[in-house]
C-alpha cells in the first residue's frame, strides 16, 4: 500500500508542476519561448503526463531488487573517507526521474522525459510574468541539462520535431547568456575566486555555495578565464566526490563539460594574443592544466553511456595534454587509467616518468595543494601493490617518517596510508588473483552507483592540519616557459556531452 501511495504522490506532484506551468502561462503569448509554439509545449507536457507514471513505477520495481551476496569486503571495497558536509537538493520527482535515467542511460524514453522536464522548467514567460531577470543561475542550469538530454534523446533515435527546435533555441539562448565574443579578462582574485579557493583548500562545506558564486560571476563576466577555470574545476570536484547513490553527479559532470567546451576557445585566443604581442598581453598561468580539467567529465559520461570508441578518443586527447605538460597530467592520467586492466602499465609509466622532479609547481606542496607529494606517493604505492611489488610499496610507505612531508598534518590521508601498511599482502592477493571484480582501487578514486570511479580532490588540496604563512598563501608560482604554453592544441574529437564532434 505504501508503494502505491508513493507512486500516486509522485504523479500528483507531476500534475501540480504541469498545472502550475500551464496556469502561469494563461493569457500570455509565450510563442517566443525557445521557438516552441503553444502546441509543441502542450505536446511536451502531454508526453510527460503520459509517461512519468510508468517510468516511476518501473524504477521503483528496479530499485527494490536486492543483489544477493553483495557483502562488504574490507580489502576490496576500501575507500578513502573524505568530508562531505553539505548536499545539493533537487525535487523528489526530478530525483526519481534522474535516477531512472542513470539506471538505463541508453533509454530513448528516459532521455526524452528528462529533456521534457527541464524544458518545462525553463519557459521564458515565467521570468517575464514575475519580473525576474531571465539570465539566472537556475535558468542556465535547466538550459544546460535540457540540452544534454535533448541531444542524448536524438542520438538514441528520437525524431520528434520539438527536440530539434528546442535544442537549437536553447543553444542560442545560452550563447546570449554566456557570450564568448566579449574582451577576454585574465584577472583573478575577485570575491568568487577567493570564496572557491577558501572552500577548495580549507572549508569544503561551502563547495556548493562556491560553485553558485562562480556561476553567478560567470553570468556577469563570461569571458574571465579564471572564473571559467574554477567553475569547470568546482563542478568536477562536486561530481567526483558525490555520494555513492547521488544522482546529481550527472549534473555536475554535464555542467563542467559544457563550460569547458565554451571556454577552450577563449584560452586559445588568449594564448594567441600573448604569442603575437607578449608585451601587452599576459600569459594565463593555468592554460596547460586544462586537459586534466576537461577530459574527466566527458570520460565519465562516455563510460556511463557505454561508448568505448569515445573513451579511446578521450584517452588519446589526454595523452596529447600529457605531452604538453607531463608533470601535471601524469597524475590525472595515472588516476584515470588505474582501474583499466588494459592500460594499467601506461598509467604507471606516466606516474613514474616525472618521479624526482623538483622544479615544477606540480611537484611541490603549496597552499593550494598542501599534500601534493604524499598523495602522489600513495598513487605510486597503489600501482606497486597492483603489480605485486611489495618491496617498492614498502619503501615508498616508509617516507611518512620523513618530517619534510608533514605526515602528521595529513589528517585525511593517514587512514588510507596505514591501511596499506597493515594489509599489504591481502591487497596484493586481491590484485593478483585474476579476478578484476575484487580489485581494490587507488586512494584518490571514489566509486559510484553509476558510471566509473572518479578522481577526488581533498586528499591533496585541503590544508587539513598544515599551516601556511600569509606570505606562502600570497605567493603564486607561475609555470615554467616550457610548460606554460600549449602551442598545438589537442583536437577535441568528442563534444561536451560525450558525443562525437560534428
N, C-alpha and C positions, 0 to 999 in steps of 0.2 A: 504493500500500500504506500509506503514512504517513497518508493521509486516512482510510482505513478504520480504522487503529489509533486515531487520534484520536477518531473517532466512537464506537468501542467503549469507549474510555476515558471519554468523556463519559457514555455510557449506564451504564457500571459505577458511575461517580461518583453518578449519579442514584439508581441502585438502592441504593447504600450509604446515601444520605441518607434514602430511604424506609424502608429496613430499620432504620436507627437510630431513626427516629421511631416505627416500629411496635414495635421491641424495647423502647424506653423506656416504652412505654405498656402493655406486657403486664401483666396482673393489676391494672391501675389503671383505675378507673372515671373516664373523662375526659369524661363527657357534659356536664359543666359548661362545657367549653371553647366559648366563643362561641355557645352554644346549639346547636352541631352535635353530633349523636349519632355513635356508632361507625360506623353505616352510611354516613353522609354523609362522615365523614373517610376511610373506606375508598374511597368514590367519588372523592374528590378525589385520593387517591394513585393510584388506578387510572387516572384521567384523565391524570395526569402521566406515568405509566409507559407509557401507550399512545401519547402524542403527542410527547413530548420528543425521541425519536429522529428522527422525521420533521422536526420543527422544526429541529433542529441540522443535519441533512443538507441541508435546503433552504437554510438560512442559509449553510452552507459553500459551496454552489454559487453563491449570490448574491455572496458576498464574493470569490469567485475571478474574477468578471468585471472586466476592466480597461477603464476608459474610454479609448478611443483618442483621441489628440490633446489630452489634458489636460496641457498644458505650462505650467509656471510663468511668469507674466508679472510682471516686477519692478515694473511700474507698477500694473496692475490688481489684483494679488494681494498687494500690500504691506500688511503689518500691523505694528503696534507690538509689539516684543518686550517681554514682561513676565516677571519671575521667577516660577517655579512649582516650588519646590524640595522639595515633598512631594506625596504622592499617596495618595488613599484606595484601599484594596484591597477587592475583593469576590471571592467564589469564582468560579473559571473557568466553572463551569456556569451560575451566575447571570449572569455577564457575557455568555455566549453567548446565553442566552435574552433578556436585556435588549436586546442588540444586534439580535437578530431582531425584537423588537417595534419598536424605533426605525426599523428598515428598512421596517416596514409597520404604522404605528400605527393603521390602520383595520381591522386583522385582529381579529375577534372571538376566534378560536382563540388567538392570541398573547396577547391581553389576559387571557383565561381562564387560560392557562398561567402567566403571571406572577402573577396573583391566587392561584392554587393554590399556587405556590411559596412565596409569603410567608405564606399561611395555614398551610401545613405547618410553616413555621419558627416559628410563633407559639404553639403549644399551651401552655395553662397547666400541664398536668401535668408538663412538663419542669422548670419552676421549682419546682413542689411536690416533685418527686422529688429534686432536688438541693439543696433548701433555699435557693435564691436568691430574692431579692426580685423579685416579679413585675414591679414597677414599675422598669424599667431602660431605659436609652437604646436598647439593642438591641431590646427589645420594642416600644418606641414607634415606632422606625423601621420595623420589619416591619409594625406595625399600620397606619401611615400609608400605606406603599407598597401594602399589601394593599388598603386602602380605595380608593386611586386606581384600581387595576386592576379591582377588583370593580365599581365604578361605571362604569368605561370599558367593561367587557365587557357590562354590562346596557344601557348606552347604545347599543352596537353591535348589540343584538338578542338576546343570550343570556338564556335564561329558566330556567335550572336553579335549583331551589329553594335549593340551598346558597349561591348567590351572594347572594341577598336576605337570607338568615338570617345569613350571615357579615358582610355589610355592617352590618346592624342591631346585631349584638352587638359587633363591633369598634368601631363608633361609640360605643356605650355604654361600652365599656371605656376608650376614650381619654378620655371625659369624666370617668371615675373617676381616671385617671392624671393628667390635666391639667384639673382643675375650673376653672370660671370664676366660681364663686359665693363665693369667699373675699374677704376685705377687700383692696382694691386698694392696692398698695405702689408708690410712685413714687420710692423711694430709688435711688441709683446710687453706683457706686464700690466695689462688692464685688470679691472676687477674680476671679470670672468676667468681670465687666465690664472690669476693668483688663487682664486677660490678652488679651481680644479687642482692646481698643484698642491695646495694645502690638503685637499681631500685625498689625492692620489698618494701623497707621501706621509700624511700624518693622521687624517681623520676620515677613514673610509666610510663612516656612517653617512657622510654628506655626498656620496658618489652620485646619487640620482639628482640631487639639487645642483651639483656641479654640472652635470650634463644638461639640465634645463637652462642654466645660466649661459652655457656655451652656445646652445641653440638660439637663445634669445639674442646673444651677441652676434651670432651669425646672421640673423634676420636684419640687424641694424648695420652690420658691416660685413657683407657676404664674401668679400674678397680679401679679408685679413687672413694671411697664411697661417699664423699661429692659432687663431680660433678654429680654422678648418682642421689643422693637425690634431689639436686637443679634442675636438668634437669626434673625430674619427677614432682616436685612441680611447676616449671615455666610453664610447659605445662598445668597443671590443672588450674593454675591462668589464663592463656590466654583463655582457653576454658570456664572456669566458668564465666568470665567477657566479653565474646564475645558479640557483638551487637545482638539484638533480631533476626535479619534475616541474620546473618553472617554464611555462610555455612562452613567456616574453623573451626568452633567449633569441627566438626568431626575430623579433622586432629590433633587438639590439644589433644583431648581425646585418639585417637589412638596412637599417639606418646608417650604420658605419660604412657599409659598402656603397650605398647611394651617395653619401657625402664624399667619399673618396673618388668616385667616378667623376663628379663635377669639379673636384678640386685639383686633380692631377694636372689638367691643362694650365691651371693658374701657376703651379710650381714650375712647369716647363717655361712659361712666359717669363717668370721672374728670373730663372736661370739664364734665359736667352738675353734678357736686358742686362744682367750683370756681365755676361760674357762680352757683349758688344760695347758696354760703357761701364767698366768697373769703378771708375771714379765717382760716378753719380748714381750708381745702383748697388745696393748691398746684397751680398750673398745670403740666402736663407739657410740657417745652420742645420735644419732638420731634414733637408731635401733628400739626402742619400739614405735616410732611415725609412722612407715611405713604403718600400716594398714589404717590410715586416709589419706594417700597419694596414696595408691594403690587400694583401693576399689572404690572410687568415679568415676574414669574414666570408669571402667568396668561396674559399675552400670548404668551410663548414657547410655552406649552402649546397655546394656541389655534391658533397658526401651525403648530406641529408636527402638530396634528390636521387642519389644512386647513380650519378653520371660519372663514370670512371674516365671517359675521354676528357671531360672538362677538368677533372682532378689532375690528369697528366699535364695538361696545358698550364695549369696554375703552378704546378711544381716546376715546370720549365721556366716560367716567368720568375719564380722565386730564385732560381739558380742565376738568372741574369742579374738580379739585385745583389746576390751574394758576390758576384764578380765585381760589382761596383763598390761595395763596402762589406768585405768579408768579416770584419770584426764585429759588426752589429748583427749581420744576418746569419752568422754561424750559430747563434743561439736560437733564432726563430726557426731556422731550418732544422736544427738539432731537435728541438721540441716537436715540431710538426711531423717529422719522419720517424720519431721514436717508436710509435705503435705500428708502423708499416713493416711487416716482415720482409718485404721485397726491397726496402730502401733503408734498412737499419744501418747498413755499413756506410752508405752515403751520408746519413745523418751524423754518424760517429766521426767520419772523416772531416766533416765541416766543423765539428766541435774541436777536434784535435789540431786543425790547421792553424788556429790562432792561439794555441796554448803558449804561454810565456810572453805574450805581448804586454808592453808596459806603457807605450807612448800614444795609445789611442784612448779616447774617453770611454769607449765601450768596454775597456779592460780595467776600469778603475771603480772604486767605490766613491760616490759623491752624494751630496744631499738629496738629489732626485733619483738616485738608485743606490740606496745605502748598503745593500748586501748583494751587490752585483757579483762579486768574486765567489762568495760562498755558494750562491745559487748556481753559478756556472760549474763549480767543483762538484756540486751534488748531481748535476747532469752528467758529468764525466763518470762519476761513481755509478750511476744507474746504467749507463751504456756498458761499463766494465762488467757489472753484475749480469746484464743481459747476455753478454758474450762469454760468461763463465770465468771471467778473470778476477778471482778473489784477491790476488796479490796486488794488482793495481788499485782495486777498490779499497783495500785496507790501507794502502799507502796514502791515497787521497783523503780518506776519512781521518787520518792522523793529523791533518792540517788544522783541525779545530783547536789543537793545543798551542798553536802559534798566536801570540797576543795580537799580532798585526791584523788578523781577520776579525777581531772583536766578536768571537763566537758567543760569549756570554750575553751580548746585547741583541743577538739574533733570536728573539723570542719565538717567532713563528716557524723557524726552521729547525730548532733543536730536536723536536719530537721526530721529525722525518729523518734527520741525520742519524739519531741514535737508534731508530727503528732498523736502519740498515746495518749499523754496527752489531746489534743484538740478534739479527735474524739473517745474516748474510748467506749462509748455506741454504736455508729454506727458500730464500728469494731466488738464488741461482737455480735450485732444483725446479722451481716453477717455470723458469725461463727455458730450461734445458730438457723438459720432458716431452717435447714435440707436440704439445697441446697449447695453441696460442690462446685458447679461451680462458686459461687460468693465469696468463701472464700479468704480473703487476705493471703499473705504469710509472713514469718518472714523477718526481716530486712536484713539478710545476704544472702538471696537467690535471684537469678535472673531468670526471665523467658526467654524462647527462643521459636522461631517458631517451632523448632524440639526438641524432647526429653524432659526430665523433667527439673524442676528448678535446678539450680546449685549453689554450695557454692561459695561465693565471698571472697576476701581476704583483700581488702584495709581498710575496716571499722576498722579492728583490727590491721593490720600490718603497715599501713602508719603512720608515725610520726605526720603528719599534723602540728599543731602549737606547738606541745610538743617539748621541748628542752631537750636533753640528754647531759651530760658531756662526754668528751673523755674517762674518767675513766669508766663511765657506759657502753659506747659502747664497750670498750675493755674487759669488764668483761663478761665471758661466764659461765652460770650456767649449770652444768652437772647434769644428772639425779641422783636421789637417788638410793641407792643399790637395793631397792625393785622395782623400775620402770626403771631400765637401762638394764634389761636382759629379753630376750624373753623366752628362755628355750624350751617349747613345741610350736614349730612354727605352726600357723594355717595352715591347709591343704588347698591348693588352688585348689578347685574343678572346678573353672571357669578360662579359659585361658584369655590371654590379649585381645582377640577380642570378649569376652563375649560368647564364645562357651564353651561347657563342655570340661574339660580337658580329654585328652585321657589316 
